Amino acid sequence: MRPGALAHNRPVAGEVEREIKLSASPGYVLPDLSDLGDGVVGDSGAEPQETTYWDTDSLDLVRQGFGLRHRRRLDRPEHPGIWTLKTPGHADGDRMVRGEHELAAAGGAPPAALLALAPADVPPAALHPVALLRASRRVLTLGEAGAEAGGRAIVEVMDDTVEVAAPDGSVADRFRELEVEIQDGADELADRVAARLREAGAGPPESSSKYRRALRALGHEIGADTAL
């Protein structure tokens, strides 16, 4: 979820995130989605973002399936950004499903309200930044009249071009990723959107997260992928 969007300026908010993740080449061109559902009802344009992931030296959070991050919009310095704690996820067909708790706050230290939801055996004092990602994100919002949802079913297509920062300031990895984020009642629309993206050359659904890819690029050894 992006700062300034669905989680903007709320107290700790918990929800279940459901999304389809697809890889894309640097030269991938988003296809026309205007004929799907009621078409594209929103286009964010390029959003420059910076995301800092926090963990212990031994990566105790990620090894238990949790992810703790602070994300801010670089073009909105007046906004403190969003802290997110993601809980262990699982695959549901093409979809990755996980819990997500968010709080708007500055990035100096993780909020106590989120740390209270983290594993009890991870001491808050041991947490520190372990990975820094910079990204350009474009978000397309698609709507569709949904009787089951009591209104408009919503799908967000997030097109991320990501750089992983190395400790010396160089770029350890660059990659592109597409996410199809699904709100209640929008599963059929999401499937059509994902199929269109794949027809245009996107890769198959995958479970690996940006965070785990970044950790590997930085030389960390971690186990099986879990979406974070």
C-alpha positions as CSV (number, residue, x, y, z in Angstrom):
1,M,0.0,0.0,0.0
2,R,1.4,3.4,-0.8
3,P,1.8,6.4,1.5
4,G,-1.0,8.9,1.0
5,A,-3.4,6.3,-0.4
6,L,-5.6,3.8,1.4
7,A,-3.8,4.0,4.8
8,H,-3.2,7.8,4.9
9,N,-3.3,9.4,8.4
10,R,-5.0,6.6,10.3
11,P,-4.2,5.1,13.7
12,V,-2.9,1.5,13.7
13,A,-5.1,-0.2,11.0
14,G,-5.2,-3.9,10.4
15,E,-6.4,-5.6,7.2
16,V,-5.8,-8.6,5.0
17,E,-3.8,-7.8,1.9
18,R,-4.5,-9.9,-1.2
19,E,-2.4,-9.5,-4.3
20,I,-1.0,-11.1,-7.4
21,K,2.7,-10.4,-8.0
22,L,4.3,-10.5,-11.5
23,S,7.8,-9.8,-12.7
24,A,8.4,-7.5,-15.6
25,S,11.4,-6.5,-17.7
26,P,12.8,-3.0,-17.6
27,G,11.3,-2.2,-21.0
28,Y,7.9,-3.7,-20.3
29,V,5.0,-1.5,-21.5
30,L,1.8,-1.6,-19.5
31,P,-1.0,-2.7,-21.8
32,D,-4.3,-0.8,-22.4
33,L,-6.6,-1.8,-19.5
34,S,-9.5,0.7,-20.3
35,D,-11.8,-2.1,-21.6
36,L,-11.7,-4.1,-18.3
37,G,-14.5,-3.4,-15.9
38,D,-15.3,0.3,-15.9
39,G,-11.8,1.0,-17.0
40,V,-9.0,3.0,-15.4
41,V,-10.6,5.4,-12.9
42,G,-7.3,6.7,-11.5
43,D,-3.6,7.1,-12.5
44,S,-1.2,8.3,-9.9
45,G,1.7,9.1,-12.3
46,A,5.2,8.4,-11.0
47,E,5.5,8.4,-7.2
48,P,9.1,8.4,-5.9
49,Q,9.3,6.3,-2.8
50,E,11.9,5.3,-0.2
51,T,11.4,2.2,1.9
52,T,13.5,1.2,4.9
53,Y,13.2,-2.3,6.3
54,W,14.0,-3.0,9.9
55,D,15.2,-6.2,11.5
56,T,17.8,-7.6,13.9
57,D,21.4,-8.6,12.9
58,S,20.2,-12.2,12.5
59,L,17.0,-11.2,10.7
60,D,14.8,-12.7,13.3
61,L,11.6,-11.0,12.0
62,V,11.9,-12.1,8.4
63,R,12.9,-15.7,9.5
64,Q,9.6,-15.9,11.3
65,G,7.7,-14.5,8.3
66,F,7.3,-10.9,9.5
67,G,8.3,-7.7,7.8
68,L,8.7,-4.3,9.3
69,R,9.2,-1.3,7.1
70,H,8.9,2.5,6.9
71,R,7.9,4.0,3.5
72,R,7.7,7.6,2.6
73,R,7.0,9.7,-0.6
74,L,10.1,11.6,-1.5
75,D,7.9,14.3,-3.2
76,R,5.9,14.8,-0.1
77,P,8.3,15.8,2.7
78,E,5.5,17.2,4.8
79,H,4.1,13.7,5.3
80,P,5.9,11.5,7.9
81,G,5.3,8.3,5.9
82,I,3.8,5.0,6.8
83,W,5.1,2.2,9.1
84,T,3.9,-1.3,8.1
85,L,4.1,-4.6,9.9
86,K,3.4,-7.6,7.7
87,T,2.5,-10.9,9.3
88,P,3.2,-14.4,7.9
89,G,1.5,-15.0,4.5
90,H,0.3,-17.9,2.4
91,A,-0.5,-18.6,-1.2
92,D,-4.2,-18.9,-2.3
93,G,-3.9,-19.9,-5.9
94,D,-2.2,-17.1,-7.8
95,R,-2.7,-14.7,-4.8
96,M,-0.5,-14.0,-1.9
97,V,-2.5,-13.3,1.3
98,R,-1.1,-11.7,4.4
99,G,-2.0,-9.6,7.4
100,E,-0.9,-5.9,7.3
101,H,-0.9,-3.4,10.1
102,E,-0.1,0.3,9.4
103,L,0.5,3.5,11.3
104,A,1.4,7.0,10.0
105,A,4.5,8.1,11.8
106,A,8.1,9.5,11.2
107,G,10.8,7.0,10.4
108,G,13.2,7.5,13.3
109,A,12.1,4.4,15.3
110,P,9.3,1.8,15.0
111,P,6.1,2.8,16.8
112,A,5.4,0.8,20.0
113,A,1.9,0.1,18.8
114,L,3.3,-2.0,15.9
115,L,6.1,-3.6,17.9
116,A,3.4,-4.9,20.3
117,L,2.1,-7.0,17.3
118,A,5.6,-8.4,16.5
119,P,7.0,-11.7,17.8
120,A,7.6,-11.5,21.6
121,D,11.1,-13.0,21.3
122,V,12.4,-10.2,19.1
123,P,13.6,-7.4,21.4
124,P,12.7,-3.9,20.1
125,A,16.1,-2.5,21.0
126,A,17.8,-5.0,18.6
127,L,15.9,-3.7,15.6
128,H,17.7,-1.4,13.1
129,P,17.6,-0.6,9.4
130,V,18.8,-3.6,7.3
131,A,17.7,-2.7,3.7
132,L,17.0,0.5,1.8
133,L,15.0,0.5,-1.4
134,R,14.1,3.4,-3.7
135,A,11.4,3.0,-6.2
136,S,9.3,4.8,-8.8
137,R,5.7,3.6,-8.4
138,R,2.8,4.2,-10.8
139,V,-0.6,3.1,-9.6
140,L,-3.6,2.5,-11.9
141,T,-7.0,2.1,-10.2
142,L,-9.7,0.1,-12.0
143,G,-13.3,0.0,-10.9
144,E,-16.2,-2.2,-11.6
145,A,-19.8,-2.0,-10.4
146,G,-19.9,-4.8,-7.8
147,A,-23.2,-5.9,-6.3
148,E,-21.5,-8.2,-3.9
149,A,-19.3,-5.5,-2.6
150,G,-22.2,-3.1,-2.3
151,G,-20.6,-0.6,-4.7
152,R,-17.5,-0.5,-6.9
153,A,-15.0,-3.3,-6.8
154,I,-11.5,-2.0,-6.9
155,V,-8.3,-3.3,-8.3
156,E,-5.0,-1.4,-8.1
157,V,-2.1,-2.2,-10.5
158,M,1.2,-1.1,-9.0
159,D,4.1,-0.8,-11.4
160,D,7.3,-0.6,-9.4
161,T,10.8,0.1,-10.7
162,V,13.1,-0.6,-7.7
163,E,16.7,0.0,-6.7
164,V,18.3,-1.7,-3.8
165,A,20.9,0.5,-2.1
166,A,24.2,-1.0,-1.0
167,P,25.9,0.2,2.2
168,D,28.5,2.2,0.2
169,G,25.7,4.0,-1.6
170,S,26.0,2.0,-4.9
171,V,23.1,0.1,-6.4
172,A,23.1,-3.6,-5.4
173,D,20.2,-4.6,-7.6
174,R,17.6,-3.2,-10.0
175,F,14.3,-4.8,-10.9
176,R,10.7,-4.2,-11.9
177,E,7.6,-5.7,-10.3
178,L,3.9,-5.5,-11.0
179,E,1.3,-6.0,-8.2
180,V,-2.4,-6.5,-8.7
181,E,-3.9,-5.6,-5.3
182,I,-7.4,-6.9,-4.8
183,Q,-10.2,-5.5,-2.7
184,D,-13.3,-7.4,-1.7
185,G,-15.5,-8.4,-4.6
186,A,-12.9,-7.7,-7.2
187,D,-11.4,-11.2,-7.7
188,E,-12.8,-11.8,-11.2
189,L,-11.7,-8.3,-12.4
190,A,-8.2,-9.0,-10.8
191,D,-7.9,-12.2,-12.8
192,R,-8.7,-10.4,-16.0
193,V,-6.2,-7.7,-15.3
194,A,-3.4,-10.2,-14.4
195,A,-4.1,-12.1,-17.6
196,R,-3.9,-8.9,-19.7
197,L,-0.6,-8.0,-18.0
198,R,0.8,-11.5,-18.8
199,E,-0.4,-11.3,-22.4
200,A,1.7,-8.2,-22.7
201,G,4.8,-10.0,-21.5
202,A,4.8,-10.0,-17.7
203,G,6.1,-13.1,-15.9
204,P,4.0,-15.7,-14.1
205,P,2.7,-15.1,-10.5
206,E,5.4,-15.4,-7.9
207,S,5.7,-15.3,-4.1
208,S,9.1,-13.7,-3.6
209,S,9.0,-10.2,-2.0
210,K,11.0,-7.1,-2.7
211,Y,12.4,-7.3,0.8
212,R,13.7,-10.9,0.3
213,R,15.1,-10.0,-3.1
214,A,16.9,-7.0,-1.5
215,L,18.3,-9.1,1.3
216,R,19.8,-11.6,-1.2
217,A,21.3,-8.8,-3.2
218,L,22.9,-7.5,0.0
219,G,24.5,-10.9,0.6
220,H,22.1,-12.4,3.2
221,E,21.2,-16.0,3.2
222,I,17.5,-16.6,3.8
223,G,15.2,-19.5,3.4
224,A,12.1,-20.2,1.4
225,D,10.2,-17.2,0.1
226,T,7.2,-15.8,2.0
227,A,5.5,-12.6,0.8
228,L,6.3,-9.7,2.9
